[in-house]
Amino acid sequence: MLNDRSRYKETKGFVENERTAGKTLFKGLRSREIGLATGVIEYEVKQGDRLDHLARNYYNNDRLWWRILDANPHIIYGADMMLDSRMVGEVILIPREVE
């Protein structure tokens, strides 16, 4: 059961249809749809930056790191920011905490 604050609360599950009737369905959730996040700050990545630290700085909550990741779909893996020196100097968007 997902709580009301979960970013997955609106995510649809797998449901039976004519083709799958009577078959066991996967009990997980479908992929979460990511809408456009409005970026209000452009931030230049520095060596050693981490998404959780940026979330703590901008939202006072390190668990909201996924908001920054959603606003920057070119970042496939969040750890790339601190592991890949090629991201240093790149500009990313820091969106509002709540849409």
Contacts in CASP RR format, 6 or more apart in sequence:
PFRMAT RR
TARGET T0000
AUTHOR 0000-0000-0000
METHOD contacts of the structure
MODEL  1
MLNDRSRYKETKGFVENERTAGKTLFKGLRSREIGLATGVIEYEVKQGDR
LDHLARNYYNNDRLWWRILDANPHIIYGADMMLDSRMVGEVILIPREVE
2 8 0 8 1.000
2 9 0 8 1.000
3 9 0 8 1.000
7 32 0 8 1.000
7 66 0 8 1.000
8 29 0 8 1.000
8 32 0 8 1.000
11 29 0 8 1.000
11 30 0 8 1.000
11 31 0 8 1.000
11 32 0 8 1.000
11 33 0 8 1.000
12 29 0 8 1.000
12 30 0 8 1.000
13 28 0 8 1.000
13 29 0 8 1.000
13 30 0 8 1.000
14 25 0 8 1.000
14 26 0 8 1.000
14 27 0 8 1.000
14 28 0 8 1.000
14 29 0 8 1.000
14 30 0 8 1.000
15 25 0 8 1.000
16 22 0 8 1.000
16 23 0 8 1.000
16 25 0 8 1.000
34 70 0 8 1.000
34 73 0 8 1.000
35 70 0 8 1.000
37 67 0 8 1.000
37 70 0 8 1.000
37 71 0 8 1.000
37 93 0 8 1.000
37 95 0 8 1.000
37 96 0 8 1.000
37 99 0 8 1.000
38 71 0 8 1.000
38 95 0 8 1.000
38 96 0 8 1.000
38 99 0 8 1.000
39 71 0 8 1.000
39 93 0 8 1.000
39 94 0 8 1.000
39 95 0 8 1.000
39 96 0 8 1.000
40 94 0 8 1.000
40 95 0 8 1.000
40 96 0 8 1.000
41 58 0 8 1.000
41 93 0 8 1.000
41 94 0 8 1.000
42 91 0 8 1.000
42 92 0 8 1.000
42 93 0 8 1.000
42 94 0 8 1.000
43 54 0 8 1.000
43 91 0 8 1.000
43 92 0 8 1.000
43 93 0 8 1.000
43 94 0 8 1.000
44 89 0 8 1.000
44 90 0 8 1.000
44 91 0 8 1.000
45 81 0 8 1.000
45 87 0 8 1.000
45 88 0 8 1.000
45 89 0 8 1.000
45 90 0 8 1.000
45 91 0 8 1.000
45 92 0 8 1.000
46 88 0 8 1.000
46 89 0 8 1.000
47 85 0 8 1.000
47 88 0 8 1.000
48 81 0 8 1.000
48 82 0 8 1.000
49 81 0 8 1.000
49 82 0 8 1.000
50 81 0 8 1.000
50 82 0 8 1.000
51 65 0 8 1.000
51 66 0 8 1.000
51 68 0 8 1.000
51 69 0 8 1.000
51 78 0 8 1.000
51 81 0 8 1.000
52 62 0 8 1.000
52 63 0 8 1.000
52 65 0 8 1.000
53 62 0 8 1.000
54 65 0 8 1.000
54 68 0 8 1.000
54 94 0 8 1.000
55 61 0 8 1.000
55 62 0 8 1.000
55 63 0 8 1.000
55 64 0 8 1.000
55 65 0 8 1.000
55 67 0 8 1.000
55 68 0 8 1.000
56 62 0 8 1.000
58 68 0 8 1.000
58 94 0 8 1.000
58 97 0 8 1.000
59 67 0 8 1.000
59 97 0 8 1.000
61 97 0 8 1.000
64 97 0 8 1.000
65 78 0 8 1.000
67 95 0 8 1.000
67 97 0 8 1.000
68 92 0 8 1.000
68 93 0 8 1.000
68 94 0 8 1.000
68 95 0 8 1.000
69 75 0 8 1.000
69 78 0 8 1.000
70 95 0 8 1.000
71 92 0 8 1.000
71 93 0 8 1.000
71 94 0 8 1.000
71 95 0 8 1.000
72 92 0 8 1.000
72 93 0 8 1.000
75 81 0 8 1.000
75 87 0 8 1.000
75 92 0 8 1.000
80 87 0 8 1.000
81 87 0 8 1.000
END
